[in-house]
Amino acid sequence: MESNNWSPSLLEEACRRYGGDPSSIQTLGGFANNVYSFKRDEESVILKLYTYKSPADHSQLASELTWMTHLSRKGVRITKPIFSQQSLWIEEIQLDEGAFLAVVYEKAAGKLLQNQHEEAWNNTLFYKIGEATGNMHRVAAEMEPILDDNKRLEWHEEAFIHSPPLVSKEVLLQWNTYVSKLKSWPTDSNVYGLVHHDLHPHNFYVHDGELVLFDFGDCLYHWYSYDIAIILYHSLQFARISDQADRDKWAVSFMESFGKGYAAAYQPLTKQQLEQIPFLLKYRRLYSYMYFKANTVWEQLDEGTRTALEQMRVAIEQDKPVLDVELSPLKQ
C-alpha cells in the first residue's frame, strides 16, 4: 500500500506546479489516502500522489493517462488529465523525504451516488453503465497494439498474481486453480484488451443522466467479460441485497439493462461471455481478498473491513457462488 504520510511540503509543491492555491488543498481519501483537491483558477481539480520507486512507476502512469486521453478523444466521458505549469502530465517531485509523482485531473461534473435508495439507481442508469462500458471496450478493440515500454500490464503481470501473499492453504489452492484456468482462455482482440478494471458506483459521477468515469489507476489488459463481472460484483455490493434469490433476480434485471446499453455502444454480449460471468464474479471476490492481503496491514484495518475480509475468506474456501443463476443473451 502506498504511503499515506503525504507531507504538507509535498502537497504544497505539487499544488504550485499545477498553478493551484496551496491554501485550498483538501483531503479526499482514496485507497492509499493519496487523493486531494485544490483550487486552480477558481475551479476545483483533483490531485493524486504516488511514491516514485522505479522508472516503471512513471511509465505505467504515463500509459494510464495516454489511455484516458485516447478514450476522451473517442467520445468516452472521463475526467481528463491536466497539464502542469511546465506542460507536463506528470510532475516528478524530489524532496528530502523521497521521490514522488503528481498528476492532476479535472473534477468530474455531476454527483456521486451515495446509496442504493437514490432515484438515479435504476434501469436507465444500468443501461448507461452498459453503454459506457461498451464504448470503452469498443475503443480498446479498435486500438492499435501498444508494444513499447509504456504498455499497461497484462493481468498476469501483477506482482501478487505470481507471488501471492500469505493466505490459508485453502485460499491459495483456489487462487492457483482460478489463475491457471484464466491462463488457458483465448486472448483474441474481440474478447480481451485494455479495461478499466475497477468500475463501480464510486468511480463514476452522474451528470445530466450521463456517466462521467474516473480513476483508471487499475487499468490493464484483461477479458472484457471480467470488466463486466467487476461492475456487476460491486453493483451487487452497492445494492445491499442479502437474500440469494433476490440477489439473483436483481442481477438478471441489471444485466438485461446493462446488456442493452453495451450492445448499443459496441456489440451484444455473447453466450460465452455471459457463461463466464459467474466464474468471474467468484474470481473478483478472490482477487479482492488477495489484493487486500497483499497491500494492507491487518492490524491497521478497521473492524468492519476485517469482518468483511473474514466473510470473504470463508466464502472463498467453500467456493460459494456469488450468483446462483444463469445469464442469457438478449433476445434479438
Salt bridges, closest charged atoms under 4 A:
GLU13 OE1 - ARG16 NH2 3.49
GLU13 OE2 - ARG17 NE 2.82
GLU91 OE1 - ARG17 NH1 2.88
GLU92 OE2 - HIS58 NE2 3.49
GLU118 OE1 - LYS111 NZ 3.01
GLU131 OE1 - LYS128 NZ 3.31
GLU142 OE1 - ARG138 NH1 3.83
GLU154 OE2 - LYS151 NZ 2.70
ASP198 OD2 - HIS200 NE2 3.72
ASP198 OD1 - ARG284 NH2 3.22
ASP208 OD2 - HIS207 NE2 3.42
GLU210 OE1 - ARG77 NH1 3.45
GLU210 OE2 - LYS128 NZ 2.95
ASP215 OD1 - LYS48 NZ 3.25
ASP227 OD2 - HIS137 NE2 2.85
GLU256 OE2 - LYS260 NZ 3.77
GLU275 OE2 - LYS271 NZ 2.32
GLU310 OE1 - ARG313 NH2 2.95
GLU317 OE1 - ARG313 NH1 3.02
ASP319 OD1 - LYS282 NZ 3.36
